[in-house]
């Protein structure tokens, strides 16, 4: 849960003030969150359907925010160069 909240928070902040390092960290946290979901299913016998649906919603949200951040970052780099 801490990984997911950290990833969402960093992605949201990165939409406001995008940097390459925050974008890479956000991708890393998102992947770590997905792996923790897999472990949750394996170790705790969590509901696969619920965990997968939650994971898809999470990953879609983070991916959309990261795409906006990457676009903003590319746009600002083009304007500065």
C-alpha positions in Angstrom: 0.0 0.0 0.0 2.9 2.4 0.8 4.4 1.7 -2.6 1.1 2.4 -4.4 0.5 5.6 -2.5 4.1 6.7 -3.1 3.8 6.0 -6.8 0.5 7.8 -7.2 1.8 10.8 -5.2 5.0 11.0 -7.1 3.2 10.7 -10.4 0.8 13.4 -9.5 3.6 15.7 -8.4 5.4 15.0 -11.6 2.5 16.2 -13.6 2.9 19.6 -11.9 6.7 19.8 -12.0 8.1 17.1 -14.4 11.7 16.0 -14.2 13.4 13.0 -15.8 14.5 11.6 -12.4 11.0 11.8 -10.9 9.6 10.1 -14.1 12.1 7.2 -13.8 11.4 6.9 -10.1 7.6 6.8 -10.8 8.0 4.0 -13.3 10.1 2.1 -10.8 7.6 2.5 -8.0 4.8 1.4 -10.4 6.6 -1.8 -11.4 7.4 -2.5 -7.7 3.7 -2.0 -6.8 2.7 -4.5 -9.5 5.2 -7.1 -8.2 3.9 -6.6 -4.7 0.4 -7.3 -6.0 1.7 -10.6 -7.4 3.3 -11.5 -4.1 0.1 -10.6 -2.3 -1.9 -13.1 -4.4 0.8 -15.8 -4.0 1.6 -15.4 -0.3 -1.8 -14.3 1.2 -4.1 -16.1 -1.3 -5.7 -12.8 -2.1 -8.6 -12.6 -4.6 -7.0 -12.7 -8.0 -9.8 -10.9 -9.7 -10.0 -8.1 -7.2 -6.2 -7.7 -7.1 -5.9 -7.7 -10.9 -8.7 -5.2 -11.4 -7.2 -2.9 -8.8 -3.8 -3.3 -10.3 -5.1 -2.5 -13.8 -6.8 0.6 -12.5 -3.7 1.7 -10.6 -1.4 1.1 -13.5 -3.7 2.9 -16.0 -3.8 5.9 -13.7 -0.1 6.0 -13.1 0.7 5.4 -16.8 -1.7 8.3 -17.8 0.0 10.7 -15.4 3.5 9.6 -16.5 2.5 10.1 -20.1 1.3 13.6 -19.4 4.6 14.3 -17.5 6.7 12.9 -20.3 4.9 15.0 -22.8 5.3 18.1 -20.7 9.0 17.3 -20.2 9.6 16.8 -23.9 7.7 20.0 -24.7 9.8 22.0 -22.3 13.0 20.5 -23.5 12.1 21.4 -27.1 11.3 25.0 -26.1 14.6 25.3 -24.2 16.8 23.8 -26.9 
